[in-house]
Amino acid sequence: MRSTTTHHHARRLTVLGCAALAMATAAGCSSSKSDPSGDISGAQTTVPTVAASSTAPSSTPTAPAGAPVVTLPADLKVTVQFPATGDATQDAVAQGLTYALRAYNGAFAKGDPQDAAFVYAYDGMARPYMADIIGQLAKRNQTITGETRYYAPVITVKDTTHAAATYCEDESKGYPKDKTSGQVQQSTPSVRDYTEWNLGLELSTQGVWRVTQALGEKGSTRCQNT
């Protein structure tokens, strides 16, 4: 998230209030984007051809009523494959999470941790952590390009205001791009491009499911093979 989620860190756990999470690990960020440490593993100074999304700045079709519009650059595609379950609460959680993932990618691409959609979607311990990842990319004068894909969700409703979600993130086709030169830093796809995330979500007083906690493990062979 972008992870991600991303935000490409070495194979390790990234924990946001994990003591409050009652589930095992879940999804995240790739070696093809930026690492919070400042390093970009396996980066090449080549400029690959990157497929653009079908629309120039696009807005999420799943935005909650009254939520800020999420905008993505034309060369960034965010694919969220969260099929409907038929359970109204689970599907509402999935809708809130879909909005949050797109909001994060929009803020990440802009390098703006104060982006309205991002602030709207993330709360609790999740917000400063994800904001720090956004800030690290901004300090390197980079944005992101290519595609980030989220898939294989499992949503568990804990009670009327708390839920947990696990899912996978694939960033094997996502890369950092220098804002000034436009140069893309491409890396060889590997298992490090796949992350499992486990998120905690809470229902706000406005009736919106927001991400408040997260636990991610990079280098997920399960996600790579799913």
Helices and strands as residue ranges (DSSP letters): E 13-16, G 18-20, E 76-80, H 88-110, H 116-121, H 126-139, E 142-157, E 162-178, G 191-193, E 194-203, E 209-218, H 221-224
